Amino acid sequence: MPGENLLPGPPETFLPDDPTAREALASGIDPATVAAAHPAFSPAWADLADRAFAAGDPVTSYAFARTGYHRGLDQLRRAGWRGSGPIPWAHEPNRGFLRSLNALGRAAEAIGETDEATRCAQFLRDSSEEAAAALSASE
């Protein structure tokens, strides 16, 4: 077919699991305690961002979300990600990064950073349409 791109796109990226941190968070340990003990664990930062946003504090939510986002970017790069490509929502360890990215966009919108909110929303869709759909449905 003329014009069809026959080259494969970038490969999917799968973040490593942190069973100790995941189990601590799942057991009900406060996300602040989990983040302090496991600062690279994006799900704890995403939980903190969600909690701050729900409490009406978008600035604190923004700070927590940005931390989770940057910690996730570091892990993505170590996992071979080159700045683009799928980050599957179905892979549980990817969800902390994707949730942090969504929370960053939400908080950016709330504090008037509309350009950043738009970039975050596009990055989320580009990374995982499934995550974008699931996270927008939960808000």
Secondary structure, DSSP 8 states (H G I E B T S, - for coil): -TT---S-----------HHHHHHHHTT--HHHHHHH-TT-HHHHHHHHHHHHHTT-HHHHHHHHHHHHHHHHHHHHHTT--S-S---TTSGGGHHHHHHHHHHHHHHHHTT-HHHHHHHHHHHHHH-HHHHHHHHHT-
